[in-house]
Amino acid sequence: MKTINCIAIDDEPMALIVIEKFCMRKGGLHLTTFSEPRTGLEEIRRTKPDIVFLDIHMNSISGIEIANMLPHECCFIFTTAYAQYALDGFNLDAVDFLHKPFSYERFETAVEKAMRRIGTHKSAKAANLIVKQEYTNVSIPLSDILYIEALGNYVKIMRVSGGHVFTRTNLKSITDMLPSEDFIRIHRSYIIPIAAVASFSKTRITLKNKDTDLPIGAQHAPAVIKKLQEHIISENH
């Protein structure tokens, strides 16, 4: 059985001990705990665990704020003594909401829900990009991506079928979610699917669909041109 990597953040040490005991009882869960929320968030961003257990009412920063900053692929479960936060949790697409003190059986149910979501995400990952638009997860077929553009704190994903999706993230995070053999970053503001390129020069790219014309950034140009030339050679063999 594959080990599921987990991180728990709670400024109450006893709460972390309970989660640790329950993870050991469940088995197959590798848990790292943090009583300092911002340190825990840094580790989540660095390691991208499968499941995050997250207290809401903490002194330095709330769990709601942390949930808004988690990588898209992280499933998270809120653990809190304050039941009034349950609606916030579900609006943020939390896997579950554990109201302290919770039983092992309730904990196990939440973890199994998270594991099912992880399995669904992984099976969909090969053919889809899953991002969050407002409070909803949106699954976009990779074949339906025309190009991806950075706009301040958001990313706009233009679709071949028309329309677009806005998600609060950055291009680095999106790049990490895409297959590197099929997509390439051509500019600090743009990612494109390689197969969509109709023509290119040292400074511009034209895409097949809708004749979209995009710039190639100077620092990206050598890698972009090399990759596109390799793609043309492989297509002709």
Secondary structure, 3 states (H helix, E strand, C coil): CCCEEEEEECCCHHHHHHHHHHHHHHCCEEEEEECCHHHHHHHHHHHCCCEEEECCCCCCCCHHHHHHHCCCCCEEEEEECCHHHHHHHHHCCCCEEEECCCCHHHHHHHHHHHHHHHHHHHHHHCCEEEEEECCEEEEEEHHHEEEEEEECCEEEEEECCCCEEEECCCHHHHHHHCCCCCEEEEECCEEEEHHHEEEECCCEEEECHHHCEEECCCCCHHHHHHHHHHHHHHHCC
